[in-house]
């Protein structure tokens, strides 16, 4: 192989030196850029870390609240069922204490609704009582029977056959003997 010319060797040497200087300069610039980026993103990185910690805390709070909500829902369902039983017991008590009320006129899903139906039933029963009393009063005035024994009167024998008249006379005679 032929030797490289002297000029070419010098050029290669300068290139290697220039390359090394450029590489060092690039490394320095890279370090500066990384420092600038780190400084610029430090506040954001800290903010992200703070937000992630807040998110973790809020997630824990949310799970706690969801557990409380589930418990409250279960308690609410239990209370609803207990209230429904209480309303049914109240209806039974009302029917037992008022024999004139029937189950079909006492209704409602709440205590207030049952109370309202009891009031309506009371009005209905009182109107029926008044109507029956008015009827009884009217009937009693129609069938007035005087006090004491009825006046004695002769039995009307008109329209009786001879045999019936004889039987009637025999019966009256038997009553007198007794």
Helices and strands as residue ranges (DSSP letters): H 6-97, H 111-142, H 162-177
